[in-house]
């Protein structure tokens, strides 16, 4: 199990270090199997190499050239705690299969 996680982390590290020219839509489609969008600015990204999703909460700031998005990775416990604040009709808002 540790070896599999180590390989996943190594592959993710390679992807994160790609330049904008190297990261293309085809690569994104190969590594991503599904994205689920929840309320409270939360997304769950299912990667093909991992069983569990990477759950992130994002915050946006600024406008135009000063626009930035900041992503924070949530633990399963943090996510479950935030889900308590979501009503049943909000879960999930959008699901996109790649």
Protein Blocks (a to p, Z undefined) as FASTA:
>chain_A
ZZmmmmmmmmmmmmmmpcfklmcfklmmmmpmbdcddehhiacdddfkbmbdcdddddde
dehjlpccddddddfklmmmmmmmpcfklpcfbdcdZZ
